[in-house]
């Protein structure tokens, strides 16, 4: 409540401050394309610390590899655009808005030109409640200001630069995790119903399922900047539609952090010649992976598989190889044009009926907890979610963004977005190429298509992890298509959003 009040106060006070001359406006007045990057450590320092990503809340006793807010700042001489990817499972809107507010006050860069997303590592310190895990409020207080420090430093690191983008393909690690049930086969969901026609992660060799219920996206998108003078790599933002890899114990940045290290080595960014320069920052963002993971449930179960920790490194290395190969084909540009649009949509919340709420409370009262004080029974877990959602407002704001970097468009959605949505946006973008960053600028749960809602399955089950109205994705896509059209029209006319 206190954080929400602070955010509201910031929003109200912004009108008077927005026109004040500041560092950001001075940067934009300088002219010429510039870029800068910085990786801000946001790891917890007090343990044990809560970790979410599972049905039960867990705790971490230390740091395997650190959590970062990896920041890439661009400035075309007229306006800035800042990308931030945070090693977090879920990043609540309150933390995002706090970080943007602090950075805006310091730099003058409008908040609409900041994109802050979560990687979705399941091994990071919790930042928002999810199922039976709750974050440490003292740690949460530190994260927004830390993210802001990273953005501010990335903007301070701006230097004359060149930019380019390219796309590679890596099909080895993406598999649709939702499988169709065979005719006549059923299973019971946590609401006591047997009508679901899709099952997530059905297990190897499950004879009750037939085929995956949708496609995958094999693209590895690469947006890179290098110094205009010595051509050293400054930063690289990649995008891949893989949910997460997992393998390292918490606290860990998963394959996203491992990729950052691997791509730096591929590009020889640690060359001794650059020791007095700002460090290169490699960044991997999460694409539209809401129904995608790295397990091929159609494979022969007896085939050997790497350990989880080994698999994480394999994923990072092959993605770095793909990104580095794409990097070699980049056509570098010293003249860059940036443009952005942001919209807050008001979307309905799916809540239980009076009867469903009564049933949920009865299950919570009658189903015993385990010795650790938590439930392992799925009916009780989802009953608790039904009760929690009853306190949600009937409508919630959902922030979506669309950015243009020359002839590349980049979307941002605060959800675990289904791959069909990302592929559609790639197909309809009027720009040369497109990619979408999921879990961006807040968290509003899974975003299935209406068709997937009808099929059911985990990603559609009503909970704080999946609560938007069933028509949410068409409404979001419709608005994003309009935003793409607006950006494209302005690019042709040479006009830009104020």
Beta strands, then each sheet from edge to edge (+ up, - down):
strand 1: 34-41
strand 2: 49-51
strand 3: 58-60
strand 4: 68-75
strand 5: 80-86
strand 6: 114-118
strand 7: 159-169
strand 8: 175-176
strand 9: 178-181
strand 10: 198-200
strand 11: 209-212
strand 12: 219-227
strand 13: 233-240
strand 14: 281-286
strand 15: 292-293
strand 16: 338-348
strand 17: 395-405
strand 18: 408-413
strand 19: 416-417
strand 20: 433-437
strand 21: 446-447
sheet 1: 6+ 5+ 4- 1+ 7- 12+ 13- 14-
sheet 2: 2+ 3-
sheet 3: 8+ 15-
sheet 4: 10+ 9- 11+
sheet 5: 16+ 17- 18+ 20+
sheet 6: 19+ 21+
end
